[in-house]
Amino acid sequence: MKTITIEGQLRTENGKSATRQLRSQNLVPCVIYGGEKEVNFTTTAAALKPIVYTSAFMLANISVDGKNYRCILKDLQFHKVSDELQHVDFMELVDDKKVIASLPLKYVGTPAGVKAGGKLVTKMKTLKVKTLPKYLKEHIEVDLSDLELNGNVRVQDVKAEGMEVMNSPRIPIASVTMTRQLKQAEAAEATAKK
C-alpha cells in the first residue's frame, strides 16, 4: 500500500490566536488521535498535498519530534472562502484496534450488459469499512464481468475479506442501463413484428 512520509513539529500552544499565527506562517495545524495519547503538531500544506488531493487511499507515516506514527487520514477542514487547508485529523493505527475507513472501489472486467449495448453507471466511489489495520488496502476490487443489461451490483455483492462493510447492503453500487439507441432498436423491432 502507498505510504507517504510527513515531517511535523510538535505544537505547544493551542487556541485561536496560536492557530491563526501558525496559518499566517503557511503551516497547517494537525492532530493524531486513536493511539495512547493525542498528538498536536503542525506541518506545511505542501507536505499534506499528496494525501489530501487524491482519491487514492494511503497510509501516512508521520514523524513528530523523533517519534513515528502510522496513520490514516480521517478528516479535513477547508476555509469557507479561500479554500485553504485549515486543519487535518489523522487516526493512529493500533494493530489490535479496529478502524473505520472509506476505501475506494476499483471496477474491473467488462460487464456482459455493456457488450450487449448497455451503458455502465457507477453509483459509488468508496465503501465505508470497519477492520483491523492489517486488512486495510488501497482499494476494493469489484468484478463486473457478470453484470447483465438492467442488472445491479449491490453493496452485499462486494467481497471484502476481513472487513465489515458499514454501508447498507441493498444499495446499488453499479448498474448497466439501456441506452437510447438500444431502446429505439427494441421498439422498432416490436413494431416490425406487429
N, C-alpha and C positions, 0 to 999 in steps of 0.2 A: 504494500500500500504506500502511496505517496506520503512523504513526511517533509514538512518544511521546518526550518530552524528559525526561531525568533529570539533575538537578544533583547532583554528588558532590564530596566533599572527599578529597584525596589522603591515604592512610594512611601514616604514617611508622613507627609502631610495629606490629610483628606479635607473635604469641604469644598464649597463652591469657589472661593477665591483661589485656593491652591489649584483646583482643577482648571479654572479659567487661565491661570498663569501657565500651566502645562500646555494647554491648547494654543496659547499665543506663541509658544516655542515650537509649534508643529509636532507636539507629542500627543499620543492618544492614551488616555487612562484605560487600564485593563484590570481584570480580576480573574483569578483562578480559584474555583471552589470545587467541592466534592472530595477533596483529599483530607489530610489530617487537619490542616488549617487553611483559612482563606489567605491568598497572596495578592496584594495590590501592587501593581507595577505599571510602568509606562514604557512605550516603545514608539518608534516612528511610524507614520502612516504607510511609508514605503515598505517597511518590513512586514506589514499586515496585508499588503496588496495581493500577494499570491493566494492567500487563503480566503480573503473576503470577496474578491471579484472573480469568482469562479463557481461553476455549478458542480464541480467535482468534489467528492468527499475526501478529505485528507486529515492526517494527524498533524499536530503541531508539537514540536519538541521545543519547549520554552525554557530558556536559560536565564535565571534571575539570581544575581549575587552568587554565582558558582553552583547553584542547585539546578538540576534539570527536572522538568515536569512534562509528562506525556499527557497531552490534552486533545480534546476535540472542541471545535467552535460551537458555542451554544447560543449566543445572542449578540446582535449588533444594534447600535443606535446611531442614526444619522441626524445631522442638523436639518430642521424642517425647511429652511430657506436655501442655505448654501450647499446642502447635500454632503457636507464634510463628515467624515467618520468621527463620532463623538465618544463612543465607549464600546468596548468589546468584552464579552464574558466567555471564559473558557471553562470547560469541565475537565478536571483531572481524572485520568483513567486509573482506577484501582482494580487489580486483577480479579478479585472475588466480589466485586460490586457491579450490579447491572446498571447500564446507562441507557438513556433514550436518545436515539439519533435518527435523523432523516437521511436515508440512503438513496442515492439516485437510482432510477430504473434504467437498465440498458436493454433495449428491444433488439432481439436477434431473430434471424430467419425471415423469409418472405411468406406472408400469410397466403393460404390457398385462395381466400376470397379476393385478394389483390390480383392474383394470377387470373382469376375469373372476371376481372374488370372492375372490382370494387375499389374503394379508397380507404386507406388505413387512417384512423383517427385515434391519436393517443390522448388520453384524458388526464393522466397523472405523470409527473416527472420524478416524484420521490415517494418513498414509503416510510412511515414512522415505525421504527422497531425498538424493542427493548431486548437487550442482550448483554452478555459479558464481553469485555473488551477484546478477548481473543477471537471472537466471531465477527468483529467489525470488518467490513471490506469496502473497497472503492465503489462498488455498485452491485445491484442485484440483477441478475440476468433473467429476462423473461422471453421464452421461446414462443414466437407467434406462428410458427410453421403450420399448425393445425387449425388456425383461426379461419373459419368459413365466412362466406358472404352473409351479412346481417348477424354475425356472431360477436360475442363479447369475451374478453378475458377479464375476470374479476380478481379482486384482492385475494380471495380464498384460493385461487388457482396458482398463486405465486409460491414457489418452493424457496423458503428462506430457512436454511439449515441452522439450527442453534439459536434462532431468533423468534421472538414473539411479535407478530405484526399487530400494531396498535390501531390501524385503520379498520373501518367497518368491513367485514368480509364480503358483503354484497355489492360494494361499489365497483363499477366497471373501470378498468384502467386503460383498456384499448379495445377498439371495435373496428369492424370493416363494414362500411356503409355502401349503399348502392350509389353509383354516380348517375348524373342526369342522363348521360348517353345510354347507360345500361337500362334505365327506366324507360326511356323513349323506345329503345330497341325491343324491350319486352312488350310495351304497349302496342307497337307496330305489329309484332308477331301475333299478339292476341287478336287484333282486328283482322289480320290476314286469315286467321283460322275460321272466322265467322262467315 
